[in-house]
Amino acid sequence: MQRTQRGIVGRLARANPTTVFLVTLLLVLVAFFTPGVLGGLLTLLLAGAVAALLVTTWPVQTPPTRAIRLLALTLLVTAGLVKLL
């Protein structure tokens, strides 16, 4: 694993789960309730962040966890595209 990825994974492992959940919830709510194109772009930006996290943590996830995360990513991208169009 590259040095930068180890640093990111290490920081993610040390993050407070409650804080991460609340910040993520806030971002999702802002993206979903922002109207029009801006809301769609925010949702797709959030989906990009989720995709980056998924790629970074893929090797250490079990197959069922991978499937759930791919489903969540698919739903987020779909929601963003629907808001965009």
For each residue, the residues with C-beta under 8 A, 3 or more apart:
1: 5 6 9
2: 5 6
3: 6 7
4: 7 8
5: 1 2 8 9 56
6: 1 2 3 9 10
7: 3 4 10 11
8: 4 5 11 12 56
9: 1 5 6 12 13 56 57
10: 6 7 13 14
11: 7 8 14 15
12: 8 9 15 53 56 57
13: 9 10
14: 10 11
15: 11 12 19 20
16: 19 20
17: 20 21
18: 21 22
19: 15 16 22 23
20: 15 16 17 23 24
21: 17 18 24 25
22: 18 19 25 26
23: 19 20 26 27
24: 20 21 27 28
25: 21 22 28 29
26: 22 23 29 30
27: 23 24 30 31 42 46
28: 24 25 31 32 46
29: 25 26 32 33
30: 26 27 33 34 42
31: 27 28 34 39 42 43 45 46 80
32: 28 29 39 43 79 83
33: 29 30 39
34: 30 31 38 39 42
35: 38 39
36: 39 40 83
37: 40 41 83 84
38: 34 35 41 42
39: 31 32 33 34 35 36 42 43 83
40: 36 37 43 44 80 81 82 83 84 85
41: 37 38 44 45 80 84
42: 27 30 31 34 38 39 45 46 80
43: 31 32 39 40 46 47 76 79 80 83
44: 40 41 47 48 77 80 81 84
45: 31 41 42 48 49
46: 27 28 31 42 43 49 50 76 80
47: 43 44 50 51 73 76 77 80
48: 44 45 51 52
49: 45 46 52 53
50: 46 47 53 54 69 72 73 76
51: 47 48 54 55 73
52: 48 49 55 56
53: 12 49 50 56 57
54: 50 51 57 58 69 70 73
55: 51 52 58
56: 5 8 9 12 52 53
57: 9 12 53 54 60 61
58: 54 55 61 66
59:
60: 57
61: 57 58 65 66 69
62: 65 66
63: 66 67
64: 67 68
65: 61 62 68 69
66: 58 61 62 63 69 70
67: 63 64 70 71
68: 64 65 71 72
69: 50 54 61 65 66 72 73
70: 54 66 67 73 74
71: 67 68 74 75
72: 50 68 69 75 76
73: 47 50 51 54 69 70 76 77
74: 70 71 77 78
75: 71 72 78 79
76: 43 46 47 50 72 73 79 80
77: 44 47 73 74 80 81
78: 74 75 81 82
79: 32 43 75 76 82 83
80: 31 40 41 42 43 44 46 47 76 77 83 84
81: 40 44 77 78 84 85
82: 40 78 79 85
83: 32 36 37 39 40 43 79 80
84: 37 40 41 44 80 81
85: 40 81 82
